Amino acid sequence: MKKILTVSIFVLIIVSITILFFVRRTDNIEEKTSKIIEKPLEKYNFENLRNTKFNGNPIALGETIKDEDLYTSQMFYFSVWDFGKKQNKKVSGLLNIPKEDGSYPVIVMLRGFVPKDIYETGVGTKRMGEFLISNNFITLAPDFLGYGQSDLPSKDAMEERFETYTTLLSLLSSLGNLNNALIASYSGRIQADITRVGLWGHSNGGQIALSILEITGRSYPTVLWAPVSKPFPYSILYYTDEFEDHGKALRRVVANFENTYDVELYSPTNFYSWINAPLQIHQGDNDDAVPKKWSDQLVEDLEELEKDVEYFVYPNSDHNLMPASPSQGGPDGWAIAVEKSLNFYRESFSK
């Protein structure tokens, strides 16, 4: 009897331990499940953006900024879908249109980084835009969210960056509605030939342009001046010494992002094979914002993939292709670059 009791107690202990094990395991599973992290920014990785449909929205024309003999510069407005709030946000920008009646190809212009406290609509694209408009192109330069008269961007610093992609994708999808706005303001005398659309990007605008070419796979003829082309997120961390806190806050944001997401899915350098557009790249060899070796590597990578790319380097030229040291002489990089850019667009659109 005593032996039977001992065995029963032993069995009871084993059963209790087994039950406790499974209860605790279940608790651990529930605990881990409760800690699963949502990934709201996953929709912005390149593969997901590539599979996202961006509907065209109306484009409206606003006040005149400049009225010249050959062209008019005025505000324009369109909207971009806010994935988080499930609503449209307004984006403003600068439109340049010729005064002579006709149908003109369109160049969408993307500026580099400009601090918000000194930004004005047209900064970073104005000079090149006026050159193109004087040579029979329509140009549009979006301000992006948080700039000009646009609505505010996301409060999430990383999402704000990715909203530049969705903004441009929305604008390109909306170009089919530009002629409706031109008809309303100019009675159809001036039209946009949306079968001939190109991109122009400077500095960070070049990085955005490369990303859009990858995501869309479209053959927009594209001119890049000193494009930012290093892998993400190094491409933004490189500039943190320019911040008041030397980038401390930004590094924290990037670190949190890297802990949650696969950054390789957000880096343009991984998707050059998706590009189907002809490119022309210009680089000053005395550029202190985008080192020449970055563009050298970009061109080398594109050529290895047999992409259609032209590359021009300008001695003694800075980030804006202006003389870095006037006393040293050298060619006028800006003047040469604008002519080469113009001829590139003309030849691309004539094919």
Disulfide bonds with the S-S distance in Angstrom:
none
